[in-house]
Amino acid sequence: MTEEPVVLLEGPSSVGKSTLLKSLADAHNAEVIDLDDLATRDAVLADPGLFMAGTPPVCVDEHQKAPLVLDAIKAQLNKSTRPGRFLLAGSTRHCALPQTAQSLTGRLNRITIYPLAQAEIEGHTSSLVATLFSSPATAIQAPTPKTTRDEYIQRIAHGGLPMALERDARELSNIRQSAMLPRLLGRLTSQTAQVLNIASAAADITLDERIAATPKLHIIDSGVAARLLRLTPEKLARRDATSLTEFGHLLETFVVGELQREASWMDGIAGIGHWRTHDHDEVDLVIERDDGAIIAFEVKAGSRVPGESFSPLRKNCVTK
């Protein structure tokens, strides 16, 4: 807020955006314009320019419910682009809004708010990602955690997000074939921690698509993934082949989510992604810093890791 004229807090529903927005507003003696409130929304839609011309910082919650406020903000920025003028929050990704609502591209700083990491839930301040970048020897020499398989299962299945995905997505005016959404979510969730095959998912639910890319898919919250797949802790604890495979996929999604949250706390992160070659060598997660330093992760659910499992990690480091 000391550098940018507009800061946008975005992320899943109920992840804590409104709480953070209210806290920041209180710190600046500002009021929050809550567009979830119908009366407030109607008043803002009637005269968005009036509300956006208020004393900075102008704080707007659920901004996507009245996209006209973005045009009003743009008009204000044409007069002055001093830092800290607007603080927005919303459950919809800014790039998913209609084109007319993307008028602030290049003028705002987008901050993704993720679910709480395990360290936050437990009240710890440690960060594995930060330690691996700053002092890898310290991380390697750390004692082996005593977390049991059953404890991992409980944490994976618990999650922290409500089942509000369908409701939020339906509020986007440009969502087409919305009747397919529940089936699509379930089908995509079944591919978590796997290379995404859009064509296969679309064909299974008879959805029109033209995308051919194959990134690796991870559901943002392992608890949501478990519920969409109807996987209870009891099912994940079974020793049959299907349950072991499902546990492996959800464990990887859980770990990747934890590492992504930690990386989001740091400055200087150039990119986070999955590494895969045409020869099918792959590394589950690679995090790269601006200076070219990288850390790579391979997630295994078994109690032992054979030596060949490290081969892709070595190739990744040589390639980088």
C-alpha positions as CSV (number, residue, x, y, z in Angstrom):
1,M,0.0,0.0,0.0
2,T,3.0,2.3,0.3
3,E,4.0,1.5,-3.3
4,E,0.9,0.8,-5.4
5,P,-2.3,2.9,-5.9
6,V,-4.5,-0.2,-5.9
7,V,-4.1,-3.4,-3.9
8,L,-6.3,-6.4,-4.7
9,L,-6.8,-9.3,-2.2
10,E,-8.1,-12.3,-4.1
11,G,-8.6,-15.9,-3.2
12,P,-11.2,-18.6,-2.5
13,S,-14.4,-17.8,-0.5
14,S,-14.0,-17.7,3.3
15,V,-10.2,-17.8,3.1
16,G,-9.9,-14.6,5.2
17,K,-9.9,-11.8,2.7
18,S,-12.7,-9.8,4.4
19,T,-11.1,-10.3,7.8
20,L,-7.8,-8.9,6.5
21,L,-9.5,-6.1,4.6
22,K,-11.4,-5.1,7.8
23,S,-8.2,-5.2,9.8
24,L,-6.4,-2.9,7.3
25,A,-9.4,-0.6,7.1
26,D,-9.5,-0.3,10.9
27,A,-5.7,0.5,11.0
28,H,-6.4,3.4,8.6
29,N,-9.6,4.6,10.2
30,A,-11.4,3.7,7.0
31,E,-14.9,2.2,6.3
32,V,-15.4,-0.9,4.3
33,I,-17.8,-0.7,1.4
34,D,-19.3,-4.2,1.5
35,L,-20.9,-5.0,-1.9
36,D,-22.3,-8.3,-0.5
37,D,-24.9,-6.0,1.2
38,L,-27.7,-5.4,-1.3
39,A,-28.5,-1.9,-0.2
40,T,-24.9,-0.9,-0.3
41,R,-24.4,-2.5,-3.7
42,D,-27.5,-0.7,-5.1
43,A,-26.2,2.7,-3.8
44,V,-22.8,2.1,-5.3
45,L,-24.2,1.0,-8.6
46,A,-26.3,4.2,-8.7
47,D,-23.2,6.4,-8.3
48,P,-19.9,4.5,-8.3
49,G,-17.9,7.7,-8.8
50,L,-19.2,9.2,-5.6
51,F,-18.1,6.2,-3.5
52,M,-14.7,5.8,-5.2
53,A,-13.9,9.5,-4.6
54,G,-13.8,9.0,-0.9
55,T,-10.8,9.6,1.5
56,P,-8.0,7.1,0.9
57,P,-7.8,4.2,1.4
58,V,-11.2,3.4,-0.2
59,C,-11.8,-0.2,0.9
60,V,-14.2,-2.3,-1.2
61,D,-15.2,-5.9,-0.3
62,E,-16.5,-8.3,-3.0
63,H,-15.7,-5.8,-5.7
64,Q,-16.6,-8.3,-8.5
65,K,-20.3,-7.9,-7.6
66,A,-20.3,-4.3,-9.0
67,P,-17.6,-4.2,-11.8
68,L,-18.5,-0.6,-12.5
69,V,-16.5,0.4,-9.4
70,L,-13.3,-0.5,-11.4
71,D,-14.2,2.0,-14.1
72,A,-14.8,4.6,-11.4
73,I,-11.4,3.7,-9.8
74,K,-9.7,4.1,-13.2
75,A,-11.2,7.5,-13.6
76,Q,-9.8,8.5,-10.1
77,L,-6.4,7.1,-11.1
78,N,-6.4,9.4,-14.2
79,K,-6.3,12.3,-11.7
80,S,-3.8,10.8,-9.2
81,T,-1.9,7.6,-8.9
82,R,-0.4,8.2,-5.4
83,P,0.0,4.9,-3.4
84,G,-2.6,3.5,-1.1
85,R,-5.6,4.9,-2.7
86,F,-7.7,1.8,-3.0
87,L,-7.8,-1.6,-1.3
88,L,-10.1,-4.2,-2.8
89,A,-11.0,-7.8,-1.9
90,G,-12.9,-10.4,-3.9
91,S,-13.5,-14.1,-4.3
92,T,-13.2,-14.0,-8.1
93,R,-9.9,-13.9,-9.9
94,H,-9.6,-10.5,-11.5
95,C,-8.7,-12.0,-14.9
96,A,-11.9,-14.0,-14.9
97,L,-14.1,-10.9,-14.9
98,P,-15.6,-9.6,-18.1
99,Q,-13.1,-7.6,-20.3
100,T,-14.7,-4.3,-19.4
101,A,-13.9,-4.9,-15.8
102,Q,-10.2,-5.5,-16.4
103,S,-9.5,-1.8,-16.9
104,L,-7.0,-1.7,-14.0
105,T,-4.6,-4.1,-15.6
106,G,-1.1,-2.8,-14.9
107,R,-2.3,-0.4,-12.2
108,L,-3.0,-2.8,-9.3
109,N,-1.0,-5.2,-7.2
110,R,-2.7,-8.6,-6.9
111,I,-2.1,-10.6,-3.7
112,T,-3.5,-14.1,-3.5
113,I,-4.7,-15.1,-0.1
114,Y,-4.3,-18.8,0.5
115,P,-5.8,-21.1,3.2
116,L,-3.8,-21.3,6.4
117,A,-0.6,-23.3,6.3
118,Q,0.0,-26.0,8.9
119,A,2.6,-23.9,10.5
120,E,0.1,-21.1,11.0
121,I,-2.5,-23.4,12.4
122,E,0.0,-24.8,14.9
123,G,1.2,-21.3,15.8
124,H,4.7,-21.8,14.3
125,T,6.7,-19.2,12.4
126,S,9.1,-21.6,10.6
127,S,9.2,-21.9,6.8
128,L,10.8,-24.8,5.1
129,V,11.1,-23.0,1.8
130,A,12.9,-20.0,3.4
131,T,15.2,-22.3,5.3
132,L,16.1,-24.4,2.2
133,F,17.0,-21.2,0.3
134,S,19.0,-19.6,3.1
135,S,20.5,-22.5,4.9
136,P,19.9,-25.9,3.2
137,A,22.3,-27.7,5.5
138,T,20.1,-26.7,8.5
139,A,17.0,-28.1,6.8
140,I,18.7,-31.4,5.8
141,Q,20.1,-31.9,9.4
142,A,16.7,-31.3,11.0
143,P,15.3,-34.2,13.0
144,T,12.7,-36.4,11.2
145,P,9.2,-35.2,12.1
146,K,7.2,-37.7,14.2
147,T,3.9,-37.1,12.3
148,T,2.2,-40.5,11.7
149,R,0.4,-41.6,8.6
150,D,-2.9,-41.4,10.4
151,E,-2.1,-37.8,11.4
152,Y,-1.3,-36.9,7.9
153,I,-4.6,-38.4,6.7
154,Q,-6.5,-36.3,9.3
155,R,-4.8,-33.1,8.2
156,I,-5.3,-33.8,4.5
157,A,-9.0,-34.6,4.9
158,H,-9.7,-31.7,7.3
159,G,-8.9,-28.8,5.0
160,G,-10.1,-25.3,5.7
161,L,-12.5,-24.2,3.0
162,P,-16.3,-24.4,2.8
163,M,-18.1,-26.0,-0.1
164,A,-18.9,-22.7,-1.7
165,L,-17.2,-23.3,-5.1
166,E,-20.3,-23.8,-7.2
167,R,-22.2,-20.8,-5.7
168,D,-19.2,-18.4,-6.3
169,A,-18.6,-19.7,-9.8
170,R,-22.2,-19.3,-10.8
171,E,-22.1,-15.6,-9.9
172,L,-19.7,-15.0,-12.8
173,S,-21.8,-13.7,-15.7
174,N,-19.4,-15.2,-18.3
175,I,-19.6,-18.8,-17.1
176,R,-21.2,-20.9,-19.8
177,Q,-22.5,-24.4,-19.5
178,S,-22.8,-23.9,-15.7
179,A,-24.9,-27.0,-15.3
180,M,-21.8,-29.0,-16.0
181,L,-19.8,-27.3,-13.2
182,P,-20.4,-29.8,-10.4
183,R,-19.5,-32.7,-12.7
184,L,-16.4,-30.8,-14.0
185,L,-15.2,-30.0,-10.5
186,G,-15.5,-33.7,-9.6
187,R,-13.7,-34.8,-12.7
188,L,-10.9,-32.3,-12.4
189,T,-10.5,-33.2,-8.7
190,S,-10.0,-36.8,-9.6
191,Q,-6.9,-35.6,-11.5
192,T,-5.3,-33.8,-8.6
193,A,-1.5,-34.3,-8.4
194,Q,-1.6,-35.6,-12.0
195,V,-0.8,-34.1,-15.4
196,L,-4.1,-32.4,-16.4
197,N,-5.9,-33.8,-19.4
198,I,-8.5,-31.2,-20.3
199,A,-9.7,-33.2,-23.3
200,S,-10.3,-36.3,-21.3
201,A,-12.2,-34.4,-18.5
202,A,-14.3,-32.5,-21.1
203,A,-15.1,-35.7,-23.0
204,D,-16.2,-37.5,-19.9
205,I,-18.9,-34.9,-19.2
206,T,-19.6,-33.8,-22.8
207,L,-18.2,-30.3,-22.3
208,D,-17.0,-28.3,-25.3
209,E,-13.3,-27.4,-25.1
210,R,-10.4,-26.3,-27.3
211,I,-7.5,-26.3,-24.8
212,A,-4.6,-28.8,-25.5
213,A,-2.1,-27.8,-22.8
214,T,-1.2,-30.4,-20.1
215,P,-0.1,-28.7,-16.9
216,K,-0.2,-30.5,-13.6
217,L,-3.3,-29.9,-11.6
218,H,-3.6,-29.4,-7.8
219,I,-6.8,-28.5,-6.0
220,I,-6.0,-25.5,-3.7
221,D,-7.2,-27.2,-0.6
222,S,-6.8,-30.9,0.1
223,G,-9.9,-31.0,2.3
224,V,-12.0,-29.7,-0.6
225,A,-10.5,-32.3,-2.8
226,A,-11.2,-35.1,-0.3
227,R,-14.9,-34.0,0.0
228,L,-15.4,-33.7,-3.8
229,L,-14.0,-37.2,-4.1
230,R,-16.0,-38.4,-1.1
231,L,-12.8,-39.7,0.6
232,T,-13.2,-39.9,4.3
233,P,-10.1,-40.5,6.6
234,E,-11.4,-44.1,7.0
235,K,-11.3,-44.6,3.2
236,L,-7.8,-43.0,2.9
237,A,-6.5,-45.3,5.7
238,R,-7.3,-48.5,3.8
239,R,-4.5,-50.6,2.4
240,D,-6.1,-51.6,-0.9
241,A,-4.5,-50.4,-4.1
242,T,-7.2,-47.7,-4.9
243,S,-7.0,-46.1,-1.5
244,L,-3.2,-46.1,-1.5
245,T,-3.2,-44.4,-4.9
246,E,-5.8,-41.8,-3.8
247,F,-3.8,-41.1,-0.6
248,G,-0.7,-40.6,-2.6
249,H,-2.3,-38.1,-4.9
250,L,-3.9,-36.2,-2.0
251,L,-0.7,-36.2,0.0
252,E,1.1,-34.6,-2.9
253,T,-1.6,-32.0,-3.3
254,F,-1.4,-31.3,0.5
255,V,2.4,-30.9,0.4
256,V,2.4,-28.7,-2.7
257,G,-0.2,-26.5,-1.1
258,E,1.9,-26.1,2.0
259,L,5.0,-25.2,0.0
260,Q,3.0,-22.8,-2.2
261,R,1.7,-21.0,0.9
262,E,5.2,-20.6,2.3
263,A,6.6,-19.4,-1.0
264,S,3.8,-16.7,-1.1
265,W,5.2,-15.2,2.1
266,M,8.5,-14.5,0.4
267,D,9.8,-11.8,-1.9
268,G,11.9,-12.6,-4.9
269,I,10.2,-15.8,-6.0
270,A,10.5,-16.1,-9.8
271,G,8.2,-19.1,-10.3
272,I,6.7,-22.2,-9.0
273,G,5.9,-25.2,-11.1
274,H,6.0,-28.9,-12.1
275,W,9.0,-30.1,-14.1
276,R,8.5,-32.7,-16.7
277,T,10.5,-33.8,-19.8
278,H,9.4,-35.5,-23.0
279,D,11.2,-38.6,-21.6
280,H,8.7,-38.5,-18.7
281,D,11.3,-37.5,-16.1
282,E,9.4,-35.3,-13.6
283,V,9.8,-33.5,-10.4
284,D,6.7,-32.8,-8.3
285,L,7.5,-29.2,-7.5
286,V,10.3,-26.7,-8.3
287,I,10.5,-23.3,-6.8
288,E,12.9,-20.8,-8.4
289,R,14.2,-17.5,-6.9
290,D,15.0,-14.4,-8.9
291,D,18.7,-15.0,-8.6
292,G,18.4,-18.4,-10.3
293,A,18.6,-20.5,-7.1
294,I,16.1,-23.4,-7.1
295,I,14.8,-26.0,-4.7
296,A,13.0,-29.1,-5.9
297,F,10.6,-31.5,-4.1
298,E,9.6,-35.1,-4.7
299,V,6.7,-36.3,-2.6
300,K,6.4,-40.0,-1.7
301,A,3.7,-41.6,0.5
302,G,5.7,-44.8,1.3
303,S,7.8,-45.4,4.3
304,R,10.9,-45.9,2.1
305,V,12.2,-44.1,-0.9
306,P,14.3,-46.1,-3.5
307,G,17.4,-44.5,-4.9
308,E,16.1,-44.2,-8.4
309,S,13.4,-41.8,-7.1
310,F,16.1,-39.1,-6.9
311,S,17.2,-39.4,-10.5
312,P,14.7,-36.8,-11.9
313,L,15.7,-34.4,-9.1
314,R,19.4,-34.7,-10.2
315,K,18.5,-34.2,-13.8
316,N,16.3,-31.1,-12.9
317,C,19.2,-29.5,-11.0
318,V,21.7,-30.2,-13.9
319,T,19.2,-28.7,-16.4
320,K,18.6,-25.6,-14.3
